């Protein structure tokens, strides 16, 4: 589970709100992981991955547009990191996920949380400095 902290704020309301939504998606994954009522979590995992992919594409486009507007020097390197994140999500083998759902959901969740926190704190905050 990840909790939004003021430290994550860039000071750009639109981008901060989008980051908060990404945190919400990560928390949905955590809720599915911890929910023992679901015997088969596969459909929920697929839903979360689809929402994550769709929303990150939207968010990254928005963030990249902002970087272009302010003439951010690190735009191209930042864009590459965004592309790599989306490719990682797209490359998840759903057949493997289906076989060991909790294991793979935990791996996905750890990847999302680690990447989000590191990316926001190190890369995104550098945009506004």
Rosetta blueprint (number, residue, H / E / L):
1 X L
2 X L
3 X L
4 X L
5 X L
6 X H
7 X H
8 X H
9 X L
10 X L
11 X L
12 X L
13 X H
14 X H
15 X H
16 X H
17 X H
18 X H
19 X H
20 X H
21 X H
22 X H
23 X H
24 X H
25 X H
26 X H
27 X H
28 X H
29 X H
30 X H
31 X H
32 X H
33 X H
34 X H
35 X L
36 X L
37 X L
38 X L
39 X L
40 X L
41 X L
42 X H
43 X H
44 X H
45 X H
46 X H
47 X H
48 X H
49 X H
50 X H
51 X H
52 X H
53 X H
54 X H
55 X H
56 X H
57 X H
58 X H
59 X H
60 X H
61 X H
62 X H
63 X H
64 X H
65 X H
66 X H
67 X H
68 X H
69 X H
70 X H
71 X L
72 X L
73 X L
74 X L
75 X H
76 X H
77 X H
78 X H
79 X H
80 X H
81 X H
82 X H
83 X H
84 X H
85 X H
86 X H
87 X H
88 X H
89 X H
90 X H
91 X L
92 X L
93 X L
94 X H
95 X H
96 X H
97 X H
98 X H
99 X H
100 X L
101 X H
102 X H
103 X H
104 X H
105 X H
106 X H
107 X H
108 X H
109 X H
110 X H
111 X H
112 X H
113 X H
114 X H
115 X H
116 X H
117 X H
118 X H
119 X H
120 X H
121 X H
122 X H
123 X H
124 X H
125 X H
126 X H
127 X H
128 X L
129 X L
